[in-house]
């Protein structure tokens, strides 16, 4: 049920993608306390993007989960920013993350919802 969508203008090679996806999946599972088998990660790389008037490396992320707290959001923001700076050389001040706490009854899976 946790969902993380990463959109970046940084191109990745085929060797970098699986490692990045796995690290983000583990990070989100750990930070939300949810089983990794429910975590969904989406990667959109090499997108045409502009931030603060430049196309220097940047990232925009959407993080949604049932029961997401403000404390978790702050911790996830720090962890993701460090991860992207380390793996993709994107400066933390060029990363925006939008967080959403989605009610279980509005999150569908396996032909039903979580409530």
C-alpha positions, -999 to +999 in steps of 0.1 A: +000+000+000+029+025+003+035+040-031+065+061-041+067+077-075+101+092-085+103+115-114+138+129-123+155+145-152+186+124-145+192+095-170+200+062-154+216+032-170+201-003-168+225-013-140+215+016-118+177+012-120+173-021-102+195-010-073+178+023-069+143+007-070+153-019-044+169+006-021+138+029-023+115-001-017+134-012+014+136+024+026+098+029+023+090-004+040+113+004+069+102+040+073+064+032+072+067-001+091+047-018+063+057-052+047+078-047+016+055-070-003+029-041-003+054-014-014+051-001-050+079+020-065+075+038-098+105+053-116+103+080-144+137+090-154+152+113-180+121+135-179+121+170-192+121+191-160+130+226-148+134+237-112+145+272-100+151+282-136+176+254-144+176+218-156+204+207-133+197+173-118+164+173-098+137+150-085+100+152-077+085+124-056+050+114-045+048+093-014+014+079-004+005+054+023-023+045+046-017+060+081+013+081+071+022+104+099+039+138+098+068+123+118+072+095+092+070+121+064+098+141+079+120+110+083+112+097+048+121+131+034+155+130+050+162+093+040+151+097+004+170+130+000+202+113+013+196+083-009+191+103-041+221+126-033+243+095-028+230+074-058+221+100-084+241+131-073+210+152-069+214+179-044+189+177-016+178+213-022+167+201-057+143+174-044+106+180-037+085+153-021+047+154-018+033+132+010-003+119+012-020+100+040-046+079+021-075+064+041-077+026+038-112+027+023-098+047-006-069+023-013-079-007-035-061-040-038-069-075-046-105-067-057-114-048-025-100-020-002-081-020+030-112-013+051 
